[in-house]
Amino acid sequence: MGALGRVLLWLQLCALTQAASKLWVPNTDFEVADNWNQNRTPCEGGAVEFPADKMLSVLVRESHAVSDLLLPLDGELVLASGAGFGLSNADSHWDCGAGDPAVFRDPDRFSWYDPHLWRSGDEAPGLFSVDAERVPCRHDDVVFPSSASFRVGFGAGASPVRVRSVSALGRTFTSDQDLAAFLASRSGRLCFHGPGVLSVGPEDCADPSGCICGNAEVSAAAVESRGRARVGTMPGTLHGLLPSRLSDASPFSRRSALALRADHRPSPQAQPWICAALLQPLGGRCPQAACHGALRPQGQCCDLCGAIVLLTHGPAFDLERYRARVLGTFLGLPQYQGLQVAVSKVPRSPRLRGADTEIQVVLAEMGPEMGGAGRLARALLADVAEHGEALGVLAVTMRESGAHVGVGSAAGLVGGVAASLLLALLVLLVALPLLRRAGRLRWRRREEAVPAGAPLGFHNPVFDVAASKELPWPQPLSGAPKAATGSTSHSYFVNPLFAGAEAEA
């Protein structure tokens, strides 16, 4: 590795060792096209409508000319420097189309539990997080945009959310008392809504082996059941398990804001809500995995293709150091291109003896080619066998998904066609004698097909010698030139149907 590579790796390791943070992505700015029903900002001179029954805060950065402006009953338009609204006649702007108003989309559509709406502050090439860890964990710092308006929903029935800190509107909250006062204010109610509970606690992850995220924690029975079920393919639907709605329009009340509490217990309902938000665009169902025997790691909503390596660690294990080792020593090799890895601490099944946590290494295959994750998993096993004591790893196990679906499908199609043809032939051989015995299928031999004495039509003298001998050759007509008597050539034939007519003529 060259000097530049070592510098980049060092910078990357520095980013990995910093405190984890989650950044909120969407906003409710006026100039964002995705916030409007026509997927474009209102045209000059057009009509603009905001939902009348929704609370919202909208940041306006520019000046706009509108013909009509329908404001919400409870909300605010925050005007940046130089921004504003002016009245204009819609007829003077040809680009307003048919004159339909531009309607601001529902601001309550953004859910805290939607993994699509978060971005990790310590992202690195080749690394990813399982779905439950894409949403803020209990030790994460949550950052909302300081120069944009936003709105976040907490659905009814979801478990309390606890994070390390919350940064919003230029302020950072590290105590429940300060956060509760902000959520109860008008600005807080415009930014956060729903009956859910949000709390903070300045708790750093002091364990070098890592800390459990908390979103995927379930009861002991559920962990054991999931440990058994994830060996095979799990159902691709979440119906009956997920909440019916992802957000609730009711605002934070002062009572709910003051009821924030420091809850360190497992969060049994967090992952179902996360999966509900993640799969809502797909109708609540997981897409079909592209391999046989797909795997479902802890914290993941749907099956994936690749491999899972589980490490039983000792007190000397360092999660960040091992993640950096996988990233720098293995994942950068050419034979492992196209793979992504997720390394995190997860609860261990209580049916297994020993520690109550383990390190989960998920190797996901993102391309059409399969097998790279299995090779990398075996390389990690060999690395543990050689350097396990120095790494603080006591034991290691792995699981690998099967072949690509296309390989088995092509072979299955060919075999299915061959089996169908063979079955049809056997049915035909068995059915023909049965039908003949039943009298529903009859055939006769050539000599039995026509009874004796039946009229046979006429014989073609060219192809029937007997017919040629039976029919006399016609005599030439009077006055016609006679053929040479010495000739025996008969290069013509007489149609017996017209022979009589010629003789009479």
N, C-alpha and C positions, 0 to 999 in steps of 0.2 A: 504494500500500500504506500503510495507516494505521500509527500508532505501535505499536498492539498487534501488528499483523502483523510489523513489523520486530523487535520484541522476541522474538516466538515464533521467527522465522527465525533470529535471533542465537543463541537458546538451542539451537535444533536444530543449527546449525552448530558450536556448541561441543561438542555431543554427538558429532558426526561426527568432529571432529578429535581426540577422546580416543582412547586406546589401545583397540583392539577387544577385546571380551571375549565369551565364550560361557558361558551359565549352564545347568547341568544341571537338568532339570525334575522327573523322577519321583523318588520316594523309597520306602522300605520301612516307613513308619510303620504302626503297628497300627491307627490310626483312619481310614486311607484305604480307602474302599470298594473301589476298583479293585484292591487287593491281595488280595482274597478271591474265592473261586470263585463265590460267590453274589452278587457285586457289591454287597455290603453288609457292614457290620461284624458280628461275632458278636453274637447276641442274648443278653440276660441269662439266665444259667443254661444256655446251650448248650455243646456240646463244641467244642473248638478244637484243630486239628491243624496243625503245621508240618512241612514236608518233612524226613523223617528223614535223607536223604542229601545235603542241601545246607548249605553254610555261609551264614550270614546274620546280619545285625545288625538288630534291630527296635526302634524307639523307641516306648515306651508312654507316653502323656501323661495318661491317665485311669485310674480304677479300674474293674475289670471282674469280674463274678461268672460263673464257669464251672463246669460239672459235670465236665468232663474237660479235661486240657491235655497234649497230646503235643508234647514239645520236640524240636528237632533234635539230632543227635549232636554237631554242632560249630556253635555259634552263641552268640548272646547276646541277651538282652532288656534294653534300656536303659530304666530306669524314671525318668521325670521326677519332679519334686517333687509329692508327693501321689498318684502313680500306684501301682497294685498289682493283685493278683489275689486273689479270694476264692472259696471253694467254695460251690456252691449246687445245689439239687435242680432238675433240668430240668423235673420235673412241676409245679413251682410257678410256671412262666412259660409262659403260654399262647401267647405270640408266637414261640415257637421252632419253630413249624411241625411237620413230621413228625419232628423230632429228628435230622436229618442234620447231621453235624459241619461246621463252617465250616473250610475248608481254605485255608491261606495259599498263594497262587499262587507259581509257580516264580520265585525271586528272580533267577535267571540269565537271565531273558528280556530284560533291558535291555542293549543293545549300544551301545558307544561310537560306532559308525558309523551309528546310526539318526538321521536328521535330525529326526524327530518329537520327539526327546527333548532337543533343544537350543533355546535361545532366545538371540538376539543381545542383548547389553547396550546396543547403540546403535541400536535399531530406531527408525524414523521413518515416519510415514504416507506411503504411496506408494512406499516402497523395499522391495525384497526381495533375497534372495541366491539364486544358482543352487544346486542341490542339493549339489554338492561343497563349497561354501563355507558351508553351514549347519552343518557339522561343524567343530570347531576347526581352524584353520589354524596354520601353523608360527609365526606372529607373534602369536597370540591368547593372552590370559590366560583360563585355564579356572577356573571357580568352581563348586564343589559346595556344596550347602546346608549351612550351619554349624549349623542347628537342626533337622536331620532326618537319619534314617539312609538310606543309599543303597547300591547295589551296581552296579558297572559291569563289563561283560565285554569282553575282547579276544579275538577268535576266532583259531583256529589258521590259519596261512598268511597272515595279514594283514601288511602292511608295518609297520615301527616307526613309532610315533606320536611326533612331537616338537612341543612347544608352547613358548610363552614362559615361562609359569608355571602352577602348579597350586595352588589353594587348597582345602583339605579339612580338616574337623574343627577349624576355627579356626586352621589353620596355612597359610602360604604358602611353597611350595617353588620356588626359583629355581635350584637347583644339582642336578646328577644325584646327587651323594653323599647329600644330605639326602633326596631323593625315594627313592633306592634303599633307604635305611635304613627309611623309612616303609613302603614296599611290602613289605619283608621282615618287618615286625612283624605281630602278630596283628591289630591294627586295620586295617592296610593290606590284609591278606589277606581280611578280612571285607568290605572295601569294593571291592576290585579283584580280579578273577579272570581266568583264561585265560592262555595261553602268550604273549600279545602283549607288546610292549616299549613302555614309555612313558618318555620322557625330556624334559627341559626345557633351555632355553638362553635366557638373558636377552638376546635379540636384538630390538632395536627396528627397525621399518621406517623407515630413514632416507632413503629415496628419495621425493622429493615426488610422483613420478609413480605411486607405489604399488608394492606387492610382490605377487608371485604367491602364491596360497594354498598350493599344494603338493599338495593332495589330488587334483587333476585332471591333474597332470603325468604324461605318458607318454613313451615313447620317440619319437625323431624320426619313425620310420616310422609309428607309430601316429597321431601328430599329423597327418602328411600324409594318411594314409588317412581319418582322421576329417574332415579339411578337405574332402576330395572327397565323402564320403558325406553330410555334413550338408546339402548343397545340396538333396537330395531327402528323401523320407520314409524314415527308418530303421526297421528292424524293431522291433516293440513287445515283443519278448521278450528275456530275458537268460539263458535256459536254456543251459547249457554254459559260460557265462562266469563265473557267480557261484559262490561257495562253497556247499557243501551245508548248512553250519550257520553261524549268526551268532554264536554264543558257545560257549565251552567251559567245562565245569564245573570243570576242574582249577584249583586255586589257583595264585597266583604262588608260585613257589619262590624260595628265597634266591638260587639260582644265576641264575635268569632276571632277578631284580631287580637283581643286581649286574652283569648283562651289558648294562645300559642304555648306549647310546652316542649320541653326537651325530652324527646322520646327516643331512646336508644334501642328499643326492641326491634326485632325483625319486622319487615314490611311485607306482609303476606299478599297485599293486593297491588303492589306497585307494578310488577311485571305484567299481569293481565291488562292493566291500563296502558302500559307501554306498548304491548302487542296490539291492543285495540286501535290505538292511534296509528301505529305503523302500518297495519293492514287495512285500515279503513278505505284507502283508494282502491284496494283489490277486492273489496266486498267481504272482508273479514277472513279470507282464505289464503293460505300460503301457496306460493307458486310451486309447481312440481320441480323437484331437484333433478339435475341432469345426470345423475348417477344412481346405480343400484346400491342399496344399503346405506342411504344417506345418514348423516350423523346430526344430532342436535345437542350442542354443548349447553352447559348451564348458562343461563342468561340470554340465550338465543331464542327468538320467536319461531323460526322456521328451520327446516333441515338444510344442511349444506354438504358439499362434497369436499373431501380432504381427509384430515386426520386430527386426532386429539391425543395429546400426551399429558398424562397426569403425574405430577411429581410429589412425592412425600418428602417434605423438607425438614431439616433440623434447625436449631437456633442460629447456625452460621450462614444460613441462606440469605441472600440479598436479591430482592426481586428486581430492582432497577439494574443491578449488575448483570443478572442473568438475561434480562430483556435486551440489554446492550450486546451481550455475547451472541445471542441468537441473531440479532440484527446485523452485527458487524462481521461475525465469523462465518455464518451460514447463508443468510438470506441474500447477501450480495453476490453469491456465486452464480455463474451463468445457468447451471442446471436447475436452479430454483427460481428463475425468473417467472413472474406471473403468479407467485404465491403471496399471500398476506398472512400475518401472524398476529394473534392477540394473546397476551400473557397477563394473567391476573390471578388473584387469590379468590377461591370460592369455597363454600361450605362443603365438607366431606360427608358422605352418606354415613348416618349413625350405625348402619349395619356393619361398617368396617371398623376394625379396632385401630387404636392409635390416636393420632391427632384429629381434631375436629375440623381442620382446614387442609387444603391442598392447593397446589399451583396448577392451574389449567392453561395449557398451551394449545391454542387452536390454530391449525394450519389450513387455511381456506384456499381452494383452487378457484381462481377467478376466470381462467381461460378454458377453451374447449378441450385441451389436452389434460388427461388424467394420469395420476401416478407420481407426480412430483411431490405432493404432500406426504405420501407414504415413504418415499426415499428420504425426505428431510426428517421425518419422524424417526426412522431407523438410524439416521445419522446422529440425532439427538440422543437416542438410546445408547449408541456407541460412545458418544461423548461423556455421558453420565457414567458408563462403565469404566472409563479411563480417568475422568476427573471428578467423579461424584463426591468424593470426600472433601476436595478443595472447594467445590461449589456448595456444599452443605445439603446435598440431595441424598436421601436415604434409600429411596426406591422409586421406580418409574414403571409405568404401564402405558400402552398405546392402543388405540383403535383406529381403523382405517375404513373409509367407504369403498364401495365396489367399483366395477368398471363403468365406463360411460354408457348412458342409456342407448345411444345410437348403435354401439357395437352389438349389444344383446338383441336389439330390435331387429337389425338386419338379419342376424342368424335365425332369430325366431320367425321372421317372415318367410324365409326360404324353407325352413323346416315345416312351417304351417301349410304352405302351398303343396309341398311334396306329400305330406300326410293327407291332405284333402283329396288330392288326385288318387292316391292309393285306396282311400276309403270309398271314393266314388266307383272305382273299378271293381272292388269287392262287392259292393251293393249291386252293381250291374250283373256280375256273374251269378249271384245268388237269386236275383229277382227274375231273370229271364226264364229259367226252368220252372219256377213257381207259377209265373203268368201263363206259360204254355200248358201246364197241367190244369190250371183253372179254366182253360178255354178262352182266355182273353187275348191270347197272342197266338196266331196260326200262321204257318207257312207251308208250302207244298213244293215237291220236287218238280223238275222241269217236265218229266214225262207224265206226271199226275196233274199238272196245272190245267191242261186243256183236254176235255173228253174227246174220244174218237169220233170222227165224222163231223166235227164242228167245222164251219167254214174258216179257212185260213187267210182269206183275202187273195192277193195275187202274189206271184213270185217274180222277182227281178231276174231276168235271164242272165245278167252279167255275173251275179253272185250265186245263182242256183242252177247247177248243171242239169239236174233232173227236169226242172221246168223248161230249160232250153231244148231238151230232147222231146218233150211232150208237145210243144207248140210248133206247128209247121211254119217254115219260112214263107213269108208272103210272096206271091207272084208279082213280077213287075207289071205295071199298068200298060195297056196297049198304047203304042206310039212312043213309048219311052225307050230310050236306048238300052239294049240288053247288055248285061254284064258279061264279062269273059267267063266262058264255061270252065276254063281250066283253073280259075282262081278259087281257092278255098278260104280266102280271108273274109272274116265277118267282123268288120270294124264298126258295126252299128248294131242297134237292137231295136226291136219294135215293142212299143208299149201295148200290151194286150187290151187295154181299155179302149184304145182307138183303132185297133186292128180291124175290127168288124166294120167300122164306119168307112175306112179306106177301101175295104173290099167292095162295099156297096157302091162307093163312088166309082 
